[in-house]
């Protein structure tokens, strides 16, 4: 493993710098009013205050941790539920034709309905807030996890399975020692998509009305006219989404590393 | 010279057809195959491509059932794959996510050998195929010939009752193929495995085997069995002798029939 992928490509910084400059220019005195687009410096101050609470610039000063914990917990639970159901069902569908014929077409039928389309009925069933959010996250994250696990499991080369069988693996050990490792790349892709979608549906669910959570802050700030807090919340959601993706990919790489260390 | 040896693997009246997509009749691939191999014997099944020889090996391995007939290993009917009948495929078919060592340990671990014992056996065979120093390499880091060596070690390490080899060197370049043939001959002198060796290469069959079963074009039948008269250990120079050429000519004649 080399660090060559950390090589900096300066051209990548040009567009953000231009956007930043334009943003700064339009917020100068006499430009777009601050209640529509806050200036970069104001945004940074509000963001720091949101985290530390030292200046009490907004009603949300110092509450970042509480809201983040609430949001992260919802994502973890919703995504965890989607993984717990999606991975086993996906692997089964990918390998067992009975599971595929009895399950797959129904799943794909439901998949066509956009996740947002579930919002009204979810609110009827689960009320506004907590449980609706969990339902929406796990429903939306389920599909990419399921589809990719199934795809990975069904495209394992048959010769690899024959090799495992003639080396003495029974059907169950073939599953754990051949099919799962062979479909890992596709499975990981599904998990990453699912995790990304979890953050999207977190915001949707939280907008319906929860007390704590980054989505709740956005909705609340809109009503109180704090445009800068809406943007700050958006930035933090993006940041945490990215971090959670890095943790997911990192833990998969870590598993690989551990396997290599076992060989000494 | 031959002592009484047990029959290791036998097949009787094997028939196999495949259904053809879009057609009513099926394609007859194997017809009434009778085959027998004794313990410690090296037998080649030689035939033109498409004659069904690989299908026959798949039946012996337990990957596919025969339509009719009876195949047995040491008196036990063959129903499914087993490490008693280890296979070396035409391509290496190693597990790409495992190192060479773990690929070779795979079957031993399933057999619940103790870790130390398993590693000892594995290192013996890894040396025997000339791969010491490559324990921790992954298959993608090895050449085709080295991957095939690892595949050979992975099968041998299980000490199978019979080793089934499906054109194992056909995909290699000439030089690598030659060194793999030498390696296999050397291993065979040492361990005397029972080997069923599928090939379409007449010279390879003559060089390696005690006996050659010639298969006809589809539907494959065994049309002649030849006991190879050459003394062992055999060298490549054997291929230049007159007796070798005459046998080779005879076999070519049969294959053309």
Interface residues (C-beta under 8 A of the other chain):
Chain A: X157 X159 X160 X162 X163 X164 X165 X166 X167 X168 X169 X173 X177 X178 X181 X182 X184 X259 X260 X263
Chain B: X61 X62 X63 X80 X81 X82 X83 X85 X86 X87 X89 X91 X93 X94 X95 X97 X99 X101 X102 X106 X107 X110 X111 X135 X136 X154 X158
